[in-house]
Amino acid sequence: QIFNISNNRAQFCADRLWAQSATGSKPVDMNEFLLYETQAQLQLALFGETEEFMNETNEKFRKSMGGDGPPEFVRPFCKALATNMDRDSNTGPQIPEDVKTGKCPVAHGPLSHSLKTMEGT
C-alpha cells in the first residue's frame, strides 16, 4: 500500500528537481536534494505522515540531527511523530477487506502501524 505514495513522490521529485535546476540550466546541490527526498519518502510512505507535516519538519529535523540546527527540535519532532501515529487517517487501512482477510495486513503507514502495535518494547 505504500507503493502508490512512494511512486507519486518519486514523480513529484523529478518535477521538483527539474524546477530547482531551472529546467537543467542551474546546478542543484544533489546531496541536499536527495536527503530531503529520502526523508520525504520515509515520512510520507512509511510513517504515513501528511505532506504538510513533512514539509514543515523535513529540513529542520535533518539539520538538527546533523548538528546544523537546534538539537532541541528532535525531541518534540519525535513526540509529534509518535502522537500522529494514533490518527485514524494515519494508520487506518486503505483497503479494509484486504486487511480483514489477511491479504494485506499492513495499513497506511506500515512502519508507524508496526511501531504503534509493538508489545514490550
Order of alpha helices (4+ residues) and beta strands (2+ residues): alpha-alpha-alpha-alpha-alpha-alpha-alpha
